[in-house]
């Protein structure tokens, strides 16, 4: 299992307060500080919920991926896409107190899909007695809000509006079948599929 830790949070967001207000049919010029603060908080919650549902990062951020060992088959998948670049790969060698940096010529990134692949061209031996001996720092997420796919932005807007209009946190599963929200339908094509 891959473990990710956020290092640098995004400085932009896929949707704005104005986007959500338009969907709620609230004039964007209508400023109610308490309501706008609540809506902004709901936008942040909706982004988190949507990113968790898809397993993706929407706007550019930096993460560290921790591994317990050198990857089998010399390759790993980085599911938290879209991955832009690998900043560094470091590991603790056997009984070492400091991290060793892998030369960038010794690995290759395939980020042509939402789930990226990192292939190692030269193997290394990480300390098997240490937890998380391999650290891969990478940037992920779309570079601008405009670059985030429209379906994902719409899913965030729908989630934020639903939280605003239905604060009682309605049940998703009712009756014989499972109800699926419009937001969930929009997120389906971007969801990380694990086998």
C-alpha positions as CSV (number, residue, x, y, z in Angstrom):
1,X,0.0,0.0,0.0
2,X,1.3,3.4,-0.9
3,X,1.4,6.1,1.8
4,X,1.2,9.7,0.8
5,X,1.9,12.8,2.9
6,X,1.1,16.3,1.8
7,X,4.2,18.5,1.9
8,X,3.0,21.7,0.1
9,X,-0.7,22.4,-0.2
10,X,-2.2,23.9,-3.3
11,X,-2.4,27.6,-3.6
12,X,-5.3,27.6,-6.0
13,X,-8.7,25.7,-5.9
14,X,-10.6,24.1,-8.8
15,X,-13.8,26.2,-8.1
16,X,-14.5,29.6,-6.6
17,X,-17.1,31.0,-4.3
18,X,-18.7,32.7,-7.4
19,X,-19.0,29.3,-9.1
20,X,-21.0,27.9,-6.2
21,X,-23.1,31.0,-5.8
22,X,-24.0,30.9,-9.5
23,X,-25.1,27.2,-9.1
24,X,-27.2,28.2,-6.0
25,X,-28.7,31.1,-8.0
26,X,-27.3,33.6,-5.5
27,X,-26.1,36.8,-7.3
28,X,-22.3,37.0,-7.1
29,X,-22.7,40.6,-6.1
30,X,-24.8,39.6,-3.1
31,X,-22.4,39.6,-0.2
32,X,-23.4,38.1,3.1
33,X,-20.2,37.5,5.1
34,X,-21.5,34.7,7.2
35,X,-23.1,32.9,4.3
36,X,-20.0,33.4,2.1
37,X,-17.7,32.1,4.8
38,X,-19.9,29.0,5.2
39,X,-19.9,28.5,1.5
40,X,-16.1,28.8,1.3
41,X,-15.7,26.2,4.1
42,X,-18.1,23.9,2.2
43,X,-16.1,24.3,-1.0
44,X,-13.0,23.2,0.9
45,X,-14.9,20.2,2.3
46,X,-16.3,19.4,-1.1
47,X,-12.9,19.4,-2.7
48,X,-11.6,17.1,0.0
49,X,-14.6,14.8,-0.4
50,X,-14.3,14.7,-4.2
51,X,-10.5,14.1,-4.1
52,X,-11.0,11.3,-1.6
53,X,-13.7,9.8,-3.7
54,X,-11.5,9.8,-6.8
55,X,-8.1,9.3,-5.2
56,X,-6.8,12.2,-7.3
57,X,-5.2,15.6,-6.5
58,X,-7.0,18.4,-8.4
59,X,-4.7,21.4,-8.0
60,X,-0.9,21.4,-7.9
61,X,0.6,20.2,-4.7
62,X,3.7,18.5,-3.5
63,X,3.6,15.1,-1.8
64,X,6.0,12.5,-0.4
65,X,5.3,8.9,-1.1
66,X,6.7,6.4,1.4
67,X,7.5,2.8,0.6
68,X,8.7,0.0,2.9
69,X,11.1,-1.5,0.4
70,X,12.5,-1.2,-3.1
71,X,9.6,-1.9,-5.5
72,X,9.2,-5.4,-6.9
73,X,9.6,-5.5,-10.6
74,X,11.6,-2.2,-10.5
75,X,8.3,-0.2,-10.9
76,X,5.6,1.4,-8.9
77,X,2.4,3.2,-9.7
78,X,1.7,6.6,-8.2
79,X,-2.1,6.7,-8.1
80,X,-2.4,10.3,-6.7
81,X,-2.3,11.8,-10.2
82,X,-2.0,13.6,-12.4
83,X,1.7,13.5,-11.5
84,X,3.7,16.4,-13.0
85,X,7.2,15.6,-12.0
86,X,9.4,13.6,-9.5
87,X,11.4,16.1,-7.3
88,X,13.5,13.4,-5.7
89,X,13.9,9.7,-4.7
90,X,15.7,9.1,-1.5
91,X,16.3,6.0,0.6
92,X,18.0,4.8,3.8
93,X,20.7,2.3,3.0
94,X,21.3,-0.5,5.4
95,X,22.2,0.9,8.9
96,X,22.5,4.5,7.4
97,X,21.4,7.5,9.5
98,X,20.9,9.8,6.5
99,X,19.0,9.5,3.3
100,X,20.8,8.7,0.0
101,X,19.5,10.5,-3.1
102,X,19.0,8.5,-6.2
103,X,20.4,10.1,-9.4
104,X,17.5,11.3,-11.6
105,X,19.1,9.4,-14.5
106,X,18.4,6.2,-12.7
107,X,14.6,6.4,-12.9
108,X,12.0,7.2,-15.5
109,X,8.5,8.7,-15.0
110,X,5.6,7.8,-17.3
111,X,2.9,10.4,-16.5
112,X,0.9,9.9,-19.7
113,X,-2.1,8.7,-17.7
114,X,-3.7,9.9,-14.5
115,X,-2.0,7.1,-12.6
116,X,1.7,7.5,-13.2
117,X,4.4,4.8,-13.3
118,X,7.9,5.3,-11.9
119,X,10.5,2.8,-13.3
120,X,13.9,2.3,-11.7
121,X,16.7,1.7,-14.2
122,X,19.2,1.0,-11.4
123,X,18.2,-0.9,-8.3
124,X,19.2,0.1,-4.8
125,X,19.0,-1.7,-1.4
126,X,16.9,0.0,1.2
127,X,17.2,-0.8,4.9
128,X,14.7,-3.6,5.5
129,X,14.7,-3.0,9.3
130,X,13.5,0.6,8.9
131,X,9.9,1.7,8.3
132,X,9.4,3.9,5.3
133,X,13.0,3.7,4.1
134,X,12.1,4.9,0.6
135,X,10.8,8.5,0.0
136,X,9.6,9.8,-3.3
137,X,8.8,13.5,-3.5
138,X,6.6,14.6,-6.4
139,X,4.3,17.3,-7.7
140,X,0.8,16.4,-8.7
141,X,-2.4,18.0,-9.7
142,X,-3.4,20.2,-12.6
143,X,-1.4,23.5,-12.8
144,X,-4.3,25.8,-13.1
145,X,-8.0,25.7,-12.0
146,X,-8.9,26.0,-15.7
147,X,-7.0,22.8,-16.5
148,X,-9.0,20.7,-14.0
149,X,-11.5,18.6,-16.0
150,X,-15.0,20.2,-16.1
151,X,-16.7,17.1,-14.7
152,X,-14.4,17.2,-11.5
153,X,-15.1,21.0,-11.1
154,X,-18.9,20.3,-11.5
155,X,-18.7,17.5,-8.9
156,X,-17.1,19.8,-6.4
157,X,-19.8,22.5,-7.1
158,X,-22.5,19.9,-6.7
159,X,-21.1,18.5,-3.5
160,X,-20.7,22.0,-2.0
161,X,-24.3,23.0,-3.0
162,X,-25.6,19.7,-1.6
163,X,-23.8,20.4,1.7
164,X,-25.4,23.9,1.8
165,X,-28.9,22.8,0.9
166,X,-28.9,19.5,2.8
167,X,-26.9,20.1,6.0
168,X,-28.5,17.0,7.6
169,X,-26.1,14.8,5.7
170,X,-28.6,12.5,3.9
171,X,-28.2,8.8,3.5
172,X,-26.7,7.6,0.2
173,X,-28.0,4.0,0.3
174,X,-31.8,3.6,0.5
175,X,-34.1,0.7,-0.5
176,X,-33.1,-2.1,-2.8
177,X,-30.6,-0.2,-4.9
178,X,-27.8,2.2,-4.2
179,X,-28.5,5.9,-5.0
180,X,-25.7,7.6,-6.7
181,X,-25.4,11.4,-6.7
182,X,-24.7,13.5,-9.8
183,X,-21.3,14.4,-8.3
184,X,-20.4,10.7,-7.9
185,X,-21.3,10.0,-11.5
186,X,-19.0,12.8,-12.7
187,X,-16.2,11.5,-10.5
188,X,-16.4,7.9,-11.8
189,X,-14.2,8.3,-14.8
190,X,-11.4,9.7,-12.7
191,X,-11.5,7.3,-9.8
192,X,-8.5,5.2,-8.9
193,X,-9.3,1.6,-9.6
194,X,-7.5,-0.9,-7.3
195,X,-7.4,-4.6,-8.0
